[in-house]
Amino acid sequence: MGIIIRQSIKGTLVNYIGVCIGFFTTFFVLTRFLTAEEIGLTRVLVDASTLFVGLAQMGTSSSIVRFYPYFKDESKGDNGFFFWTVLVPLIGFVVFGLMFWGLKDYVCARFAEKSGLFVTYYKCVYPMAFAMLYMTVSESNCNVLMRIVVPKFVREVLVRLLTLAVYLLYAFGTLGIDGFVYGFCGVYVVALLVDMAYLFSLKKISLKPDWKFLTPQLKSNYLYYTLFLLTSTIATVLAPFANTYFISAEMGLAFTGIFAIATYITALVEIPYRSLGAISLPQLSASIKENEMAEANGLCKRISVNQMLVGGFVFLLIWVNLDLFFRLLPNGEQYAVAKWVVFILGMSKLFTSVFSISLAALSFSRYYYYSLLFSLVFTASALYFNSKFIPLWGMNGAALATLLSSMLYYGLLMLLDWFKIKVSPLSAKHFGVLAMFALLLAADELWRYAFPVSGSVWWQLCESALRTSVLLSVGVFVAYSMRFSEDINQLLKRIKDEIQF
């Protein structure tokens, strides 16, 4: 247990360092020194490479975790397990690389008019995707060897620092546009080399396969598991790419860049979910495994309400200060056009955080295979809504497509959970929390109408701080008084007692 705790603490620290670097880079370097079109280009390259990687790895990252215990035997080099983790994604890279090459003319034709820069640097997707693919493979192998800190440091800190360096070199004229793009892609190549060097330094890796170890049953289990993962991945990686693809093709890279900044802002709503949800998932899994469905149902409701409260307050903080944020942001007037994109995407992130526990409950049950069907529905609806809404409402249409496809996806999941395993995250408390936040948002609008602010940015800072403090205080008081969450009430009571002491 010692190594797990130590690695977890170090990994968490690395995550926070990475978030700080990413926040500084995104909001104080990108928006100052890069045009929206250049930001859009980097976003399209990353998203296209991520799509490529999601397909090419053919479920390897999950398969490594799933099948390593079958191969584990240090005296025999883990029976050549690492060899297979290298070979399978290499096959996937070749297969889907040919597919990407075959689609080149179609994609370039779609992007040529509004996003010519991406057409120019389309070839950069291949080396970038290759590096990202084997970074993922290296990280997964390090995970099963209980060494997560260095790969996490590489992804969360080193990549961000190197990317920041490339941005600054371009900003101050050391690099031209070609050097900037090649340097941006080269960051991931450097990260891959560091990951691989560390992995081999552990001296637990063997590239010599043991052909006799592959029994027919093991091969059959692996192929079935991989086919399921590949099919599921095709669905899940296409949906996030839909916004980038349609905005870039229909509107241009500049709008992709603006949409990317809005997405970075709303990502803050999801941060509480990553920790609050992870803490409770093992308990939910155990309850479902032991068929204690009443306990599982209560736990789902508790997790969901907690997520709604914490995520809702984060969303409230973002929204009531958004005008001020755009004023402080370098070139903020260019990105302020995405104000309602932030609102709609924020609602989508909040909805996902609140009801994603439905997916966890389904995946822990014997009906986990239904998740594939719903992933296909999610992808199809995202593609359809984007194709219809972006020509009508531009970036707002893309954000609305994300919100509606998420609502459809999780709505169907909740129905299935209830009918199959009698578990639902919904409760009467959700409607009370929703009413509270609706009233707080309405109060914010009334405040702005009654006390309009103009003048210096310092006066606006003071007014925003006062308004935020009042709304948050009222919200916390109402949530505490209405006892929406016993967990949060206990935490607030403990804080209150310590202050009084």
Backbone hydrogen bonds, N-H to C=O, Kabsch-Sander energy under -0.5 kcal/mol:
donor,donor_aa,acceptor,acceptor_aa,energy
5,I,1,M,-2.4
6,R,2,G,-2.6
7,Q,3,I,-2.6
8,S,4,I,-2.3
9,I,5,I,-2.5
10,K,6,R,-2.3
11,G,7,Q,-2.6
12,T,8,S,-2.4
13,L,9,I,-2.1
14,V,10,K,-2.2
15,N,11,G,-2.1
16,Y,12,T,-2.0
17,I,13,L,-2.1
18,G,14,V,-2.6
19,V,15,N,-2.3
20,C,16,Y,-2.1
21,I,17,I,-2.3
22,G,18,G,-2.8
23,F,19,V,-2.6
24,F,20,C,-2.2
25,T,21,I,-2.7
26,T,22,G,-2.7
27,F,23,F,-2.3
28,F,24,F,-1.8
29,V,24,F,-0.5
29,V,25,T,-1.1
30,L,25,T,-3.0
31,T,26,T,-1.0
33,F,29,V,-2.9
34,L,30,L,-2.2
39,I,35,T,-2.3
40,G,36,A,-2.4
41,L,37,E,-2.0
42,T,38,E,-2.0
43,R,39,I,-2.1
44,V,40,G,-2.6
45,L,41,L,-2.4
46,V,42,T,-2.2
47,D,43,R,-2.8
48,A,44,V,-3.0
49,S,45,L,-2.1
50,T,46,V,-2.5
51,L,47,D,-2.3
52,F,48,A,-2.3
53,V,49,S,-2.9
54,G,50,T,-2.7
55,L,51,L,-1.6
56,A,52,F,-3.0
57,Q,53,V,-2.4
58,M,55,L,-1.1
60,T,57,Q,-1.9
63,S,59,G,-2.6
64,I,60,T,-2.8
65,V,61,S,-1.0
66,R,62,S,-2.4
67,F,63,S,-3.0
68,Y,64,I,-1.6
70,Y,67,F,-1.1
71,F,67,F,-1.0
71,F,68,Y,-0.9
72,K,68,Y,-2.0
76,K,73,D,-1.9
77,G,74,E,-1.5
78,D,73,D,-2.5
79,N,73,D,-0.5
79,N,76,K,-1.1
80,G,77,G,-1.5
81,F,78,D,-1.4
83,F,80,G,-0.6
83,F,206,S,-0.8
84,W,80,G,-1.1
85,T,81,F,-1.5
86,V,82,F,-1.2
87,L,83,F,-2.4
88,V,84,W,-2.2
90,L,86,V,-1.1
91,I,87,L,-2.3
92,G,88,V,-2.1
93,F,89,P,-2.6
94,V,90,L,-2.1
95,V,91,I,-2.6
96,F,92,G,-2.7
97,G,93,F,-1.8
98,L,94,V,-2.0
99,M,95,V,-1.4
100,F,96,F,-2.6
101,W,97,G,-2.2
102,G,98,L,-2.4
103,L,99,M,-1.7
104,K,101,W,-1.0
107,V,103,L,-2.9
108,C,104,K,-3.1
109,A,105,D,-1.9
110,R,106,Y,-1.8
111,F,107,V,-2.1
112,A,108,C,-1.9
115,S,111,F,-2.9
118,F,115,S,-0.8
119,V,115,S,-1.1
120,T,116,G,-2.0
121,Y,117,L,-1.8
122,Y,119,V,-1.0
124,C,121,Y,-1.5
125,V,122,Y,-1.8
126,Y,123,K,-1.1
128,M,124,C,-1.7
129,A,125,V,-2.8
130,F,126,Y,-2.4
131,A,127,P,-2.3
132,M,128,M,-2.4
133,L,129,A,-2.7
134,Y,130,F,-2.1
135,M,131,A,-1.6
136,T,132,M,-1.9
137,V,133,L,-1.8
138,S,134,Y,-2.3
139,E,135,M,-2.6
140,S,136,T,-2.3
141,N,137,V,-2.2
142,C,138,S,-2.4
143,N,139,E,-2.2
144,V,140,S,-1.9
145,L,141,N,-1.1
146,M,143,N,-1.7
147,R,142,C,-2.9
152,K,148,I,-1.9
153,F,149,V,-2.8
154,V,150,V,-2.5
155,R,151,P,-2.3
156,E,152,K,-3.0
157,V,153,F,-2.2
158,L,153,F,-2.4
159,V,154,V,-2.4
161,L,157,V,-2.8
162,L,158,L,-2.8
163,T,159,V,-2.4
164,L,160,R,-2.5
165,A,161,L,-2.2
166,V,162,L,-2.2
167,Y,163,T,-2.6
168,L,164,L,-2.4
169,L,165,A,-2.5
170,Y,166,V,-2.1
171,A,167,Y,-2.6
172,F,168,L,-2.1
173,G,170,Y,-1.5
174,T,169,L,-1.8
175,L,169,L,-1.5
180,F,176,G,-2.6
181,V,177,I,-2.2
182,Y,178,D,-2.8
183,G,179,G,-2.5
184,F,180,F,-2.5
185,C,181,V,-2.2
186,G,182,Y,-2.5
187,V,183,G,-1.4
188,Y,184,F,-0.6
188,Y,185,C,-0.9
189,V,185,C,-0.9
190,V,186,G,-2.5
191,A,187,V,-2.2
192,L,188,Y,-2.1
193,L,189,V,-2.2
194,V,190,V,-2.1
195,D,191,A,-2.5
196,M,192,L,-2.8
197,A,193,L,-2.3
198,Y,194,V,-2.3
199,L,195,D,-2.6
200,F,196,M,-2.5
201,S,197,A,-1.5
202,L,198,Y,-0.9
202,L,199,L,-0.8
203,K,200,F,-1.4
204,K,199,L,-0.5
210,D,79,N,-1.1
211,W,209,P,-0.8
213,F,210,D,-1.0
214,L,210,D,-0.5
214,L,211,W,-0.9
215,T,213,F,-1.5
219,K,215,T,-2.5
220,S,216,P,-2.4
221,N,217,Q,-2.7
222,Y,218,L,-2.3
223,L,219,K,-2.7
224,Y,220,S,-2.3
225,Y,221,N,-2.4
226,T,222,Y,-2.8
227,L,223,L,-2.5
228,F,224,Y,-2.0
229,L,225,Y,-2.4
230,L,226,T,-3.1
231,T,227,L,-2.3
232,S,228,F,-2.4
233,T,229,L,-2.8
234,I,230,L,-2.3
235,A,231,T,-1.3
236,T,232,S,-2.3
237,V,233,T,-2.9
238,L,234,I,-0.9
239,A,235,A,-1.2
241,F,237,V,-0.8
242,A,238,L,-1.0
242,A,239,A,-1.0
243,N,239,A,-0.6
244,T,240,P,-0.6
245,Y,241,F,-2.7
246,F,242,A,-2.6
247,I,243,N,-2.5
248,S,244,T,-2.3
249,A,245,Y,-2.4
250,E,246,F,-2.7
251,M,247,I,-2.7
252,G,247,I,-1.6
253,L,114,K,-0.9
256,T,252,G,-1.4
257,G,253,L,-2.5
258,I,254,A,-1.9
259,F,255,F,-2.7
260,A,256,T,-2.2
261,I,257,G,-1.9
262,A,258,I,-1.9
263,T,259,F,-2.2
264,Y,260,A,-2.3
265,I,261,I,-1.9
266,T,262,A,-2.1
267,A,263,T,-1.3
268,L,265,I,-1.4
269,V,266,T,-1.7
270,E,267,A,-0.9
271,I,267,A,-0.7
271,I,268,L,-0.6
273,Y,270,E,-0.6
274,R,270,E,-1.3
274,R,271,I,-0.5
275,S,271,I,-0.8
275,S,272,P,-0.7
276,L,272,P,-3.0
277,G,273,Y,-1.9
278,A,273,Y,-0.6
279,I,275,S,-1.8
280,S,276,L,-0.9
280,S,277,G,-0.5
281,L,277,G,-1.5
284,L,280,S,-2.0
285,S,281,L,-2.8
286,A,282,P,-2.2
287,S,283,Q,-2.1
288,I,284,L,-2.3
289,K,285,S,-2.4
290,E,286,A,-2.1
291,N,288,I,-1.2
292,E,287,S,-2.8
293,M,291,N,-1.4
296,A,292,E,-2.1
297,N,293,M,-2.7
298,G,294,A,-2.1
299,L,295,E,-2.3
300,C,296,A,-2.4
301,K,297,N,-2.0
302,R,298,G,-2.2
303,I,299,L,-2.8
304,S,300,C,-2.5
305,V,301,K,-2.3
306,N,302,R,-2.2
307,Q,303,I,-2.5
308,M,304,S,-2.2
309,L,305,V,-2.4
310,V,306,N,-2.5
311,G,307,Q,-2.6
312,G,308,M,-1.6
313,F,309,L,-2.0
314,V,310,V,-1.9
315,F,311,G,-2.5
316,L,312,G,-2.4
317,L,313,F,-2.3
318,I,314,V,-2.2
319,W,315,F,-2.7
320,V,316,L,-2.5
321,N,317,L,-0.9
322,L,319,W,-1.1
325,F,321,N,-2.4
326,F,322,L,-2.5
327,R,323,D,-1.5
328,L,324,L,-2.0
329,L,325,F,-2.0
332,G,329,L,-2.2
334,Q,331,N,-1.5
335,Y,331,N,-0.8
336,A,332,G,-1.6
338,A,335,Y,-2.0
339,K,336,A,-1.6
342,V,338,A,-2.3
343,F,339,K,-1.7
344,I,340,W,-2.4
345,L,341,V,-3.0
346,G,342,V,-2.5
347,M,343,F,-2.1
348,S,344,I,-2.0
349,K,345,L,-2.9
350,L,346,G,-2.4
351,F,347,M,-2.7
352,T,348,S,-2.5
353,S,349,K,-2.5
354,V,350,L,-2.3
355,F,351,F,-2.2
356,S,352,T,-1.5
358,S,355,F,-1.8
359,L,356,S,-0.7
360,A,356,S,-1.6
361,A,357,I,-2.5
362,L,358,S,-2.1
363,S,359,L,-2.5
364,F,360,A,-1.5
365,S,361,A,-0.6
365,S,362,L,-1.1
368,Y,365,S,-1.0
370,Y,367,Y,-2.0
371,S,368,Y,-2.0
372,L,369,Y,-1.1
373,L,369,Y,-0.6
374,F,370,Y,-1.9
375,S,371,S,-2.0
376,L,372,L,-2.0
377,V,373,L,-1.9
378,F,374,F,-2.7
379,T,375,S,-2.4
380,A,376,L,-2.7
381,S,377,V,-2.5
382,A,378,F,-2.2
383,L,379,T,-2.6
384,Y,380,A,-2.3
385,F,381,S,-3.0
386,N,382,A,-2.2
387,S,383,L,-2.1
388,K,384,Y,-1.6
389,F,385,F,-3.1
390,I,386,N,-1.9
393,W,389,F,-3.5
394,G,390,I,-2.2
396,N,393,W,-1.1
397,G,393,W,-0.6
398,A,394,G,-1.6
399,A,395,M,-2.4
400,L,396,N,-2.5
401,A,397,G,-2.2
402,T,398,A,-1.8
403,L,399,A,-2.2
404,L,400,L,-2.8
405,S,401,A,-2.2
406,S,402,T,-1.9
407,M,403,L,-2.4
408,L,404,L,-2.4
409,Y,405,S,-2.3
410,Y,406,S,-2.7
411,G,407,M,-2.0
412,L,408,L,-2.1
413,L,409,Y,-1.9
414,M,410,Y,-2.4
415,L,411,G,-1.8
416,L,412,L,-2.3
417,D,413,L,-2.7
418,W,414,M,-2.1
419,F,415,L,-2.3
420,K,416,L,-2.7
421,I,417,D,-2.0
422,K,417,D,-0.6
422,K,418,W,-0.8
423,V,417,D,-1.3
430,H,427,S,-1.0
431,F,427,S,-0.7
431,F,428,A,-0.5
432,G,428,A,-1.4
433,V,429,K,-2.6
434,L,430,H,-2.6
435,A,431,F,-2.3
436,M,432,G,-2.1
437,F,433,V,-2.3
438,A,434,L,-2.2
439,L,435,A,-2.2
440,L,436,M,-2.1
441,L,437,F,-2.4
442,A,438,A,-2.1
443,A,439,L,-2.6
444,D,440,L,-2.1
445,E,441,L,-1.9
446,L,442,A,-2.3
447,W,443,A,-2.4
448,R,444,D,-2.2
449,Y,445,E,-2.0
450,A,446,L,-2.8
451,F,447,W,-3.0
460,Q,456,S,-1.6
461,L,457,V,-2.2
462,C,458,W,-2.2
463,E,459,W,-2.5
464,S,460,Q,-2.5
465,A,461,L,-2.4
466,L,462,C,-2.3
467,R,463,E,-2.7
468,T,464,S,-2.7
469,S,465,A,-2.3
470,V,466,L,-2.4
471,L,467,R,-2.4
472,L,468,T,-2.7
473,S,469,S,-2.4
474,V,470,V,-2.5
475,G,471,L,-2.5
476,V,472,L,-2.9
477,F,473,S,-2.3
478,V,474,V,-2.6
479,A,475,G,-2.6
480,Y,476,V,-2.5
481,S,477,F,-2.7
482,M,478,V,-2.7
483,R,479,A,-0.6
483,R,480,Y,-0.5
484,F,479,A,-1.6
489,N,485,S,-2.3
490,Q,486,E,-2.4
491,L,487,D,-1.8
492,L,488,I,-2.7
493,K,489,N,-2.5
494,R,490,Q,-2.2
495,I,491,L,-2.2
496,K,492,L,-2.6
497,D,493,K,-2.6
498,E,494,R,-2.2
499,I,495,I,-2.2
500,Q,496,K,-2.2
501,F,497,D,-2.0
